[in-house]
Amino acid sequence: MTPQVYTALLPGGAAAVMDIRTGRGQWRHLNATAAALWTQITEGVPLAHALDVLCDRFTDQDADRDIVRTDLTALAAQLHATGLLGAHPAPAPGNSHLTVRLTPSTTVRPAPADRAAGLFGLFTALALLRCAPIRCSVALAASLARRDRPAATAEQADHLFQAVRRAGRLWPGRVACLEESLAVYLAARLRGRRVVWVIGARTAPAAAHAWTEAAGEVIGQDLADRLWPYAPALRI
């Protein structure tokens, strides 16, 4: 079954869950207790057993079992009300130690082929993400990922990112990180290379972000307005 929700594992045991069943997707941030319950459920543990496991964990720390059970049951009801308990979850990806590759202070003029790929990638990404639910973009990216291509170097990916940024000047509105990152992914495929498309989240403050990776580096980031680290929920 195709996954419908994706989980980013955050520091302190918290988690952020991205539901792609409708629209551009919806994020829900879970505290450590909710994340522990959610993680067990996504691993296939029946709800009743997951509640027992967590009850045992808290009562081992001298908590009142009846109170804990009442609170956890209410928490499970909240998860059910969001529709998460009825969704098919994907395994949470591991957090990788990556280098953040900053956007150069001077603009690099991409090669004509990269500029054409960036233009095509951006306007395809804009059309997909603004006219169809995000699950369609995820499905397309996953389909393309099944076709093996040589991995792009960080420099090649950065040139494509610059080409996408350049193409974005032609768009009258704002190009968000989701459109921009998908555009780089599509442009790389058009150029016969592969990069990794990632959607993730962070905590304190809670936020979501999308980016691309190549050769162990996060491509095209500006630390002035995109503070790291983010944890991945979806990696294609």
N, C-alpha and C positions, 0 to 999 in steps of 0.2 A: 504494500500500500504506500502511496506517495505521502511523505511527511506533510503535515499541516501546521505544525508549530516547531519552533527552534529555540533552544535554550543557551543563553550565555551564562557561564558560571563566574560569579563576581566575588571579590574579596570578602572575607568574613562569613562565607557560607551563603551569601545572598545569591539571587539569580534574576535574570531578566528573560522573559518568555515572549517571543515574537510569533504572533498568530497571523498567518498569511491567507486565511480563508476568504477574507473580504477586503476590498479596496486596496489601499497602499500598505495594508498590514497594521496590526495594533500591538503595541508593547505593553506588558504588564510586569512591574518590578515586584519581586517577592522578597520578604525578609528571610532571615536564616531559617526560621521554623517552617514557613511556607515552602521555602526552597527544598528543605529536607523532605517534606511530605511529597512535593512534586517530583523530586528526583527518584524516590522509591517507586512512585506510580509509573513514571516513564521507563523504569527498569523492569516493569511487568509485575511488580508486587501488588497483590489485591489490596483494595483500599482498606478493608477491615484489618488485614495483617499489618499494613503500613501504620495504621493508627496504633495498633498494639505495640509495634516496635518503638515508635516515638514515645508512647506512654511509658514504656519501660526505661527509655533513655532519660526522661525527665524525672521519673520517680526514683531512679538511681541517684539523682542529685537532690533527693529529699523533698521533691515537689509533691503536692497533694494529688493523688491519682485521679480522684473524681473531678477536680478542677481542670487538670490537664486534659482529661478525656473530653470534658465539655468544650473546652477551648479548641481542641483539635477537630472535634466534630463540626464545630461552627466554621472553622477554617476550611475543612473539606467541602462544606456547603457553599462557601464563597467561591472556591475553585470551580465547583460544579455550576454555579450560577454564571460564571464567565464563559462556560462552554469548554474550558480547557480539558476537563476530565473526559470529554467525549471525543477529543481530537487525537489524531495519530501523531505522536511526537518523534522527532529525529534525535538520535544520540547527540549529546552535547559535545562539540569539538573541544579538543584540548587547547590550552593557552600556550602559544609559542613565544619564544623570546626573539623578538624582531627588532631590527634597526629601523628607526623612522627616517626616511629620506625626505629632507626638506625641499620645498619648491625653490629652485635657484633664484637668487636675487635679480639676476639678469635673464631676460626671456631668451630661451633657445629657439631658433627658427627651425622648425621640423622640416624634414625632407618632404618633397611634394607628395610622395606616396603615403607618408605618415599623415600629412594634412588631409588628404582625401579620406583615409581610413578614419581619422578623428571626426571629420564632418559627418561621414556616414554613421559612425558609431553613436555620435551624440544625438542626431535627429531620429535614429532608430530607437535609442533608449528613451528619448522624450515621448515618442509616439507610444511605445509600449507602456511606460509607467503612467502616462497621463490618460490613456484611452482604454486600458485594460487592467484588471486586478494584478497585483504584484506577483501572484502565483504564476501568471503567464510568463513573466520575465524570468522567474526562478526556473520554470520548466524549460524555457529556451536555453538558458545558460547551462543547465544540467545536460541537456541534449548535446550542446556543442562540446561540453567537457568530455563526452564519450569518444570524440574524435581526437586521436592523439596528435599533438603538435609539439615541436621543440619549445622548451621553456624560454621565455624572453629573459634577457639580462635586465638588471635594474636600470641600466642606461637606456636600453630599447624601450622599456616600459615608461620611463620618465619622458622620453621623446613623444610617445603616444599620449601621455597625460598632457604634455604641453600642447599637442595638436588638438586635443579635446577642449582645453581651456581656450585656445585660439578660436575654435569653432563656436564656443559659447558666446563670443562677442556678437555673433550674428543673431542670437536669440534675444528677443525683446524682454523676456522675463528673467527671473533668477534660475540658475542651474544649480540644483541642490546636490549634495554629496551622493545621493542614491543614483541620480541620473548620470552624474559625472563618472562614478566608478563603473557603472554598467557600460557606459560608453567606451571606457578604456578597455574593458574586457572584450567587448565586441570588436573594437578596432584592432586589438591584438590578434584575434581570430582571423580577421580579414587579412592581416599581414602575415598569416601563417605561423603565429606564435601563440603561446598561452601564458596568461597571468591568472592569478587567483582573485576571484570576486568575493568579498567578505562583507557581511552585515553584522554589526555587533552593538554592544552597549557598555555603559560604565555606570558607576555609582558615585555619589557624593561629588557633584550633583548628578542626579539620574539623567542620562541622555543616551541617544542612539546615534550611530554613525555608520557610514558605508565607505569602503575603501578598496584598493587593489594592492596585491602583494606580488613581488617578483624577486627571485634570488634571495629570499630571506629578508627583504626590505619592504616596508610600507611606503607606497609610492605617492608622491605629490602632496605632502602635508605641510601645513603652516601652523606651527605651535602657538602662534599668537591667538588663534581662535579655536583650535582643535586640541584640547588637552588630552594626553595619553596617561595611563593605558586604557584601551578598550578591550573587552573580552569578546571573542567571536561567538556568534550564535549560528551563523550559516557561512560555510566556506565551500565555494565551487571553483 
